[in-house]
Amino acid sequence: MSANQTTKIASGYAVLAALTWVSLPAQGQLGSEGSPITTSDYTIDLTRGVVISTARVVGLSGAATSLAQGVEGGLQNPSAVAYRGAQWPDWYDYWLALGLTYPFDAGDFYNSGTVFGDPERDLNASTLFLIPGVYWQMWHFGLGLTIDAQFIKLDAVVDPTTMEPGTLRLRFTTFHIQAGYGFLEGQLIIGAGLRILRQRAYTGDELISDADEYQTLGLGAELGVMLRPHHKRWSLGASLFPKISTGLRNRGNVMETPDGDIVVGDLYLPRSSEVPTTGSVGFSYQFGPRPTNPPWISAASLVAPELEKLERRKKAYEQRERDEIADILARGGPDVDVCLQAARQRYARKYARIKQQRKEMRRAAWDTLRKRFRRGWPRRYYLLTADLWINGRVDNGAGLESLLFQTVQRSGQKITASPRIGFETEVWPSHVKLRAGSYLEPSRFEQSTARVHGTLGFDFNLLKWNVFGLWPDDYQWQLTIALDLARAYGAFSLGIGGWY
């Protein structure tokens, strides 16, 4: 067996065992940088330095805390769940999103530098990120679920018992369950939620499998706020994601040494993994003739005076009907029943006409507001946005590659900051949007340095389709793509959604 195969065996089963182990009292001390790991007393730092989100957010370099629009903004700011856009005039709204990010060049995904200076240490791993989500809104209240799923595939992992090569798959899935409300007619939006971090590992060639080799959970909270004054050109946002620590369980080839460490062969496994406390603040400003921060207006409110007139007319008819029925009953006679039936049918027709008029008024108001948003307002705008993201420390932390290679490389020893800027405009009105940006990805490791990312993204207006009546007849679908490039890193993002 080659040295490369041996490394893959150790790496794969180290990951599998490490994520299926329960905490035990610490016994040893993590050694100096570059030394072999000889203790289980360390924590894996799961901080994600690169921007992983929907294609629009990636195109803006992650500077979306102050935008918080729809499912695509929910991973940046939980208040997005209650944002009501002017494009949907009904009392309710729903948002669907599906984003995919594929790092086609992940030579240094964690920005750890030249990890241990050994080119033979090849993990032969691939990574994929999938982000689906759905929001449901009623007036200024919103509920939502967004799933952030990371798939890692490790090929040529050899089972030390059978000596047969196989595939080890890891999945890190975070469920964001969010609720929020827009105060002051949606000018101040506050959202909060629960994060559930689920870690799984299984073997086989299937991307989705129920045959878990392990499963473990971690729970955390999230909070977001956004200020969007009506008709102002600016908006502010902030978000906070307290840390999540996972509890790991004892399974498989895990054994305790007399010193209290957890080992598989000569591999020392960590006691926990952690996503540290993360926070962000953001600011955006929009130039150009297109209206900024327009208030949400329902179709019913637009025609409220006319609807009130219909309601008064209906009540007048109801009173006249009661009076007429009373007169018929007081008069009596053999044709009482016939007269009553005729009167009720006559007024039923009046009520039906009022109901139809009310429906037509609301539909006309809906069309007016919808057309005003799509074609009545100028399309030109120039949006600038900026964020600052802060990641907290991880006590006694080490990088994921430390676990795989069993070599100490400390991670998360200090607080790190990531400034981000983005730009968006509609270069071809009603057809193509362009966005670009840049962000600084700090390193969580002492041996590496921060790297600068450049991002570029486009929205393409594709076609009008109501999806067999599930969407409005005028619904426009769009394709969103984005690129994120940096030193030893490249990623492609793809998404589908509505054109607004």
C-alpha positions in Angstrom: 0.0 0.0 0.0 1.3 3.4 -1.0 1.9 6.3 1.5 -0.9 8.2 -0.2 -3.4 5.4 0.3 -2.4 5.0 3.9 -3.0 8.7 4.4 -6.5 8.4 2.8 -7.3 5.5 5.1 -6.3 7.4 8.2 -8.0 10.6 7.0 -11.3 9.0 6.2 -11.7 6.9 9.3 -10.4 9.7 11.5 -13.3 11.9 10.2 -15.8 9.2 10.6 -14.8 8.3 14.1 -14.2 11.9 15.2 -17.7 12.9 14.5 -19.2 9.9 16.3 -17.5 10.3 19.7 -18.8 11.6 23.0 -16.9 14.0 25.3 -14.6 12.7 27.9 -12.4 14.5 30.4 -9.4 16.1 28.9 -6.1 14.5 29.8 -3.3 15.9 27.6 -2.2 19.1 26.0 -2.3 19.9 22.3 1.4 20.2 21.2 3.2 23.0 19.2 2.5 23.9 15.6 3.4 21.1 13.2 3.8 18.5 15.9 1.8 15.2 15.9 -1.5 15.3 17.7 -1.1 13.2 20.9 -4.3 14.1 22.7 -8.1 14.3 22.2 -8.2 17.7 24.0 -9.0 19.9 21.1 -12.0 21.3 19.1 -12.5 21.4 15.4 -13.1 25.0 14.2 -15.9 24.9 11.6 -15.7 28.6 10.6 -16.4 29.0 6.9 -14.3 31.9 5.6 -15.5 31.9 2.0 -19.0 33.2 1.1 -21.4 30.3 0.6 -24.9 31.4 -0.1 -27.3 31.9 -3.0 -25.9 33.2 -6.3 -27.1 36.8 -5.7 -25.3 37.0 -2.3 -22.1 35.4 -3.7 -22.2 37.9 -6.6 -22.4 40.7 -4.0 -19.4 39.2 -2.1 -21.7 38.4 0.9 -22.4 42.1 1.5 -26.2 41.5 2.0 -26.9 42.1 5.7 -28.7 45.4 4.9 -30.7 44.0 2.0 -32.5 41.1 3.6 -34.8 40.3 0.7 -36.4 36.9 0.5 -34.9 33.5 1.1 -31.6 34.6 -0.5 -31.1 37.1 2.3 -32.0 34.8 5.2 -28.6 33.3 5.6 -27.1 36.8 6.0 -29.9 38.3 8.1 -32.9 36.5 9.7 -35.1 39.6 9.4 -35.4 38.7 5.7 -38.2 36.4 6.6 -40.5 39.4 7.2 -39.4 41.7 4.3 -42.5 42.5 2.1 -41.6 43.7 -1.4 -43.8 45.9 -3.4 -43.9 43.3 -6.2 -46.7 41.2 -4.5 -49.8 43.2 -3.6 -51.8 40.4 -1.9 -52.1 40.1 1.8 -49.9 37.0 1.6 -46.7 36.1 -0.2 -44.4 33.2 -0.6 -40.7 32.9 -1.6 -38.9 29.9 -3.0 -35.2 29.7 -3.6 -32.7 27.1 -4.8 -29.0 27.8 -4.8 -26.0 25.7 -5.7 -22.4 26.4 -5.2 -19.6 24.2 -6.5 -15.9 25.0 -5.6 -14.3 23.9 -8.8 -10.9 24.9 -7.4 -10.6 24.2 -3.6 -6.9 23.6 -3.3 -7.0 25.7 -0.1 -10.7 25.8 0.8 -10.0 26.8 4.5 -7.2 29.3 3.6 -4.8 27.4 5.8 -1.8 28.0 3.5 0.6 25.2 2.6 -0.9 22.9 5.2 2.1 20.8 6.2 4.4 21.1 3.2 3.9 17.5 2.0 2.5 17.3 -1.6 1.8 13.6 -1.1 -0.9 14.4 1.4 -3.8 14.4 -1.1 -7.3 13.9 0.2 -8.9 13.5 -3.2 -12.0 15.3 -1.9 -14.8 17.2 -3.6 -17.3 19.6 -2.0 -20.8 20.7 -3.0 -23.2 23.2 -1.4 -26.9 23.2 -1.9 -29.2 25.8 -0.4 -33.0 25.4 -0.8 -35.5 27.5 1.1 -39.1 28.6 1.5 -40.8 31.6 3.1 -44.5 32.2 3.9 -45.7 35.8 4.7 -49.0 37.2 6.0 -49.2 41.0 6.0 -46.0 42.0 7.9 -45.4 38.6 9.6 -43.2 35.9 8.1 -42.1 32.3 8.7 -39.4 30.5 6.9 -37.1 27.5 6.5 -33.7 27.6 4.8 -31.4 24.6 4.5 -27.6 25.1 4.1 -26.2 21.7 3.2 -22.5 20.9 2.5 -21.6 17.6 0.9 -18.0 16.3 1.1 -16.9 13.3 -0.8 -13.6 11.4 0.0 -12.6 8.9 -2.6 -10.4 5.8 -2.3 -10.9 5.5 1.4 -9.8 1.9 2.2 -11.5 -0.2 4.9 -8.6 -1.4 7.1 -10.5 -4.7 7.7 -11.3 -5.7 4.1 -8.6 -3.5 2.5 -11.2 -2.6 -0.2 -11.3 1.0 -1.4 -14.6 2.9 -1.0 -16.1 6.3 -0.7 -16.7 8.2 2.5 -19.3 11.0 2.4 -19.8 13.7 5.0 -22.7 16.0 5.2 -23.0 19.2 7.3 -26.5 20.5 7.2 -27.8 23.6 9.0 -31.5 24.2 9.2 -32.5 27.8 9.7 -36.1 28.0 11.1 -37.0 31.7 11.2 -39.8 34.1 12.2 -40.0 37.9 12.0 -42.3 40.9 11.9 -42.1 44.3 10.1 -42.9 47.2 12.5 -43.8 50.7 11.4 -45.4 49.4 8.2 -42.3 47.4 7.4 -39.7 50.1 8.0 -38.2 48.3 11.0 -37.9 44.5 10.6 -36.9 42.1 13.4 -36.3 38.4 12.9 -35.1 35.5 15.0 -34.7 31.8 14.6 -33.3 28.5 15.6 -30.3 26.8 13.9 -30.0 23.1 13.9 -26.6 21.8 12.8 -26.7 18.1 11.8 -23.5 16.2 11.0 -23.6 12.9 9.2 -21.2 10.4 7.7 -21.9 7.4 5.6 -20.2 5.2 3.0 -21.3 4.5 -0.6 -21.7 6.2 -3.9 -25.1 7.7 -3.3 -25.3 11.5 -2.8 -28.3 11.0 -0.5 -28.4 8.0 1.9 -30.2 7.0 5.0 -27.5 4.5 6.1 -25.8 6.8 8.6 -22.5 5.8 10.1 -23.1 8.6 12.5 -25.5 11.4 13.3 -25.1 14.2 15.7 -26.8 17.6 16.4 -26.0 21.0 17.7 -28.5 23.8 18.5 -28.1 27.6 18.2 -30.0 30.8 17.9 -29.9 33.7 15.4 -31.2 37.2 15.4 -31.4 39.9 12.8 -32.7 43.5 12.4 -33.0 45.8 9.5 -34.0 49.5 9.1 -35.4 50.6 5.8 -37.1 54.0 6.0 -39.7 54.4 3.3 -38.5 56.3 0.2 -35.0 56.8 1.6 -32.0 55.7 -0.4 -30.2 53.9 2.4 -30.8 50.9 4.6 -29.0 49.4 7.7 -28.9 45.8 8.9 -27.2 43.7 11.6 -27.2 40.0 12.5 -25.9 37.8 15.3 -25.4 34.0 15.2 -24.3 32.7 18.7 -21.9 29.7 18.6 -23.0 26.1 18.1 -21.2 23.2 19.6 -21.9 19.7 18.7 -22.1 16.7 21.1 -20.5 13.7 19.6 -21.3 10.0 20.3 -19.3 6.9 20.9 -19.4 4.4 18.1 -17.3 2.2 15.8 -13.6 1.7 16.3 -13.3 4.2 19.1 -11.4 3.3 22.3 -10.3 5.1 25.4 -6.6 4.9 26.3 -5.5 4.6 29.9 -4.8 8.4 29.7 -8.4 9.2 28.9 -7.9 10.0 25.2 -10.0 8.8 22.3 -8.1 7.0 19.6 -8.5 4.9 16.5 -5.3 3.0 16.0 -2.8 5.8 16.6 -5.2 8.6 15.6 -6.3 11.0 18.3 -9.9 12.3 17.9 -11.3 15.7 18.9 -13.8 16.1 21.8 -16.1 18.5 19.9 -16.6 20.7 16.8 -17.8 24.3 16.9 -19.1 27.1 14.8 -18.1 30.2 16.8 -20.2 33.3 17.5 -20.6 35.3 14.3 -22.0 38.8 13.8 -22.3 41.3 11.0 -23.3 44.9 10.3 -24.2 46.3 6.9 -25.1 49.4 5.0 -26.5 49.9 1.5 -27.2 53.0 -0.7 -29.0 53.1 -4.0 -28.5 55.7 -6.7 -30.6 56.2 -9.8 -34.3 57.0 -10.7 -35.8 53.7 -9.5 -37.8 54.2 -6.3 -35.9 53.1 -3.2 -37.4 51.4 -0.1 -40.9 51.5 -1.5 -43.6 50.6 1.1 -45.6 47.5 0.6 -49.1 48.3 -0.4 -51.8 45.7 -0.5 -54.4 45.7 -3.4 -57.2 45.9 -0.8 -55.8 49.1 0.8 -55.4 50.8 -2.6 -59.2 50.5 -3.3 -60.2 50.7 0.4 -62.6 53.7 -0.2 -64.4 51.9 -3.0 -64.6 48.7 -1.0 -66.1 50.7 1.9 -68.8 52.1 -0.4 -69.7 48.6 -1.5 -69.8 47.5 2.1 -72.2 50.3 3.0 -74.4 49.4 0.0 -74.5 45.8 1.1 -75.5 46.7 4.6 -78.3 49.0 3.2 -79.5 46.1 1.1 -79.5 43.8 4.1 -81.6 46.3 6.1 -84.1 46.7 3.2 -84.3 42.9 2.9 -85.1 42.6 6.6 -87.8 45.3 6.3 -89.3 43.8 3.2 -89.4 40.3 4.7 -91.1 41.8 7.8 -93.7 43.5 5.7 -94.4 40.2 3.8 -94.8 38.3 7.0 -97.1 41.1 8.5 -99.3 41.1 5.4 -99.7 37.4 5.4 -101.8 35.6 2.8 -101.6 32.3 1.0 -98.6 33.4 -1.2 -96.3 34.3 1.8 -93.8 31.6 1.0 -93.7 32.6 -2.7 -93.2 36.2 -1.9 -90.4 35.4 0.6 -88.6 33.3 -1.8 -88.8 35.9 -4.5 -87.5 38.6 -2.2 -84.6 36.6 -1.0 -83.6 35.6 -4.5 -83.7 39.2 -5.6 -81.4 40.3 -2.8 -79.1 37.3 -3.3 -78.5 38.6 -6.9 -77.7 42.0 -5.5 -75.2 40.5 -3.0 -73.6 38.4 -5.8 -73.1 41.6 -7.9 -71.5 43.3 -5.0 -69.2 40.3 -4.4 -68.2 40.3 -8.1 -67.6 44.0 -8.0 -65.4 43.7 -5.0 -63.4 40.9 -6.7 -63.0 43.0 -9.8 -61.9 46.0 -7.9 -59.2 44.0 -6.0 -58.0 42.4 -9.2 -57.8 45.8 -11.0 -55.8 47.2 -8.0 -53.5 44.2 -8.0 -52.8 44.6 -11.7 -52.2 48.4 -11.2 -49.7 47.8 -8.5 -48.0 44.9 -10.2 -47.7 46.8 -13.5 -46.4 49.9 -11.8 -43.7 47.9 -10.1 -42.7 46.0 -13.3 -43.1 48.6 -16.0 -44.3 51.9 -14.4 -41.1 52.6 -12.4 -37.8 53.4 -14.0 -35.5 50.3 -14.2 -32.2 52.1 -13.8 -30.6 51.9 -10.4 -27.1 51.6 -8.9 -26.8 49.8 -5.6 -23.8 49.9 -3.3 -23.6 47.7 -0.3 -21.0 47.1 2.4 -20.7 44.6 5.3 -18.4 43.8 8.1 -18.4 40.2 9.4 -16.8 39.2 12.7 -16.0 35.6 13.7 -15.2 34.7 17.3 -12.6 32.6 18.9 -12.6 28.8 19.3 -10.9 27.7 22.6 -8.2 25.1 21.9 -9.3 25.0 18.3 -7.7 23.2 15.3 -8.5 23.1 11.6 -10.3 20.2 10.0 -7.1 19.3 8.2 -5.4 18.8 11.5 -7.8 16.0 12.2 -7.3 14.5 8.7 -3.5 14.6 8.9 -3.1 14.3 12.7 -0.8 17.3 12.8 -1.3 20.3 15.0 -2.4 23.4 13.1 -4.2 25.7 15.5 -7.3 27.6 14.3 -9.5 30.3 15.7 -7.1 31.6 18.3 -8.2 35.2 17.7 -11.2 37.1 16.5 -11.2 37.7 12.8 -12.9 40.3 10.6 -14.1 40.2 7.0 -14.9 43.5 5.3 -17.1 43.1 2.1 -18.4 45.4 -0.6 -20.8 44.8 -3.5 -22.3 46.6 -6.4 -25.5 45.8 -8.4 -27.2 47.4 -11.4 -29.5 46.5 -14.3 -27.2 46.8 -17.4 -30.0 45.8 -19.9 -33.3 47.0 -18.5 -35.8 44.2 -17.9 -33.3 41.6 -19.2 -29.9 41.5 -17.5 -28.6 42.5 -14.0 -24.9 42.7 -13.2 -23.3 42.5 -9.8 -19.7 42.5 -8.6 -17.8 42.7 -5.4 -14.8 41.9 -3.3 -14.2 40.7 0.2 -11.2 40.0 2.4 -11.1 36.4 3.8 -9.1 36.4 7.0 -7.1 33.3 7.9 -8.0 31.4 11.0 -4.4 30.0 11.1 -1.2 31.7 12.2 0.8 30.3 9.2 -1.4 31.7 6.6 -2.5 35.2 5.6 -5.7 36.9 4.5 -6.7 36.6 0.9 -8.7 38.9 -1.3 -11.7 37.5 -3.3 -13.3 38.9 -6.4 -16.9 38.1 -7.3 -19.0 38.5 -10.4 -22.6 37.7 -11.0 -25.5 38.0 -13.5 -29.3 37.7 -13.5 -30.9 36.7 -16.8 -34.7 37.2 -17.4 -35.7 33.9 -19.0 -39.4 33.5 -19.6 -43.0 33.9 -18.2 -44.6 30.8 -16.8 -47.2 30.2 -14.1 -46.0 26.6 -13.4 -49.4 25.0 -14.1 -51.3 27.7 -12.2 -49.2 27.7 -9.1 -47.7 31.1 -9.8 -49.3 34.3 -11.2 -49.8 34.4 -15.0 -47.2 37.2 -15.3 -44.5 35.5 -13.2 -41.1 36.0 -14.8 -38.4 33.4 -14.1 -34.7 34.2 -13.9 -31.4 32.4 -13.9 -28.7 33.7 -11.5 -25.0 32.8 -11.8 -22.0 34.0 -9.9 -18.2 33.4 -9.7 -15.9 33.7 -6.6 -12.2 33.7 -7.3 -9.2 34.0 -5.0 -5.8 32.5 -4.4 -6.1 28.7 -4.5 -9.9 28.9 -4.6 -12.7 29.2 -7.2 -16.4 28.6 -6.9 -19.4 28.7 -9.2 -22.9 29.4 -8.0 -26.2 28.9 -9.7 -29.8 29.8 -8.7 -33.3 30.1 -10.1 -36.0 32.4 -8.9 -38.3 35.3 -9.8 -37.3 38.4 -11.8 -38.3 41.7 -10.1 
